[in-house]
């Protein structure tokens, strides 16, 4: 069982403020339960199932020129770089 104090400690470690840690207790428990059910699965083969695509199923790449400068269309720029919001 996941405790509120554990969620608060994780929030402190990753430096985020959790206004309602109880909300995350159930979500974390569901994630742990999911991984526990994956651990219980028995796999009889080591072969990896893949789906291969032939080149016939792929679209043809086409070059379409774009004459405008995209940097000029952005709202937040500095010199020749796009500015993004700070990640906290």
N, C-alpha and C positions, 0 to 999 in steps of 0.2 A: 504494500500500500504506500502510495506517495503521500508525503506530508506537506503541509503548507510551508513549513520552515525550509524544506528542501527546495521548493520552488522559489522562495524568497532568496535563498543562498545562490541558486543558479542566476537569478536576476542580478544579484550583486556581482557575481563573477563576470557576467557579460556586460555589466555596467548599463543596465536598463532599469527604469523604475516601473514596477508592476503595481498598478493601482488596485487590482483585484486578483491576488494570487490564487484564490480558491477556484477561479474560473479555469485555470490551467491544470489543476490537480487531476480532474477527470480526463482531460485531453492527454496528459502524459501517461496516465494509467492505461488508456486505450492504446497508445503507441507501444507501451511495454507489453501489453497483452497480445498485440499483433505479432511482435517479434518472438514472443514465447510460443505462439502457435506455429510460426515459421520454423522455429527450432525443433518442434515435435514432428515435422514432416519427414517422412522417410523417402529418400530418393534412391531408386534402384539403378539408375544409370548416370554416368558422368557426362554423357553427351549433351551438348548445348543445343537447344532448339532454336533455329534461326529461320528466317524467311528471306530467301534470296530474291533479288529483283534482277531481271534481265535488262539489258540496255534497251530493249524494245519498249519497255514500260515507262521509260523516262522521257521527260519532255526535252525538246531541243532548246539549248540555250541560245538566246538572241540578244545581241547588243543593241540597246536602245539609248542613244545619246541624250544627255540631260544638260542643257546649256546654262541653266541658272546655277548660281553658287548657293548650295544648301545652307552654308553658314550664315548667309544673309537672311534666311527665312526664320532662323531661330530667335527666340525672344531674349535669351540670356547667353551672352558670349563674352569672351575676353580674348582680345587679339584674334588668333585663328582657332580658338578652342571653344567648345560648347561647355557651358557651366551647368552643373547638375546640383540638386539640393544636397546639403551635407548629410552624410550617413552618421547617425548617432548610435 
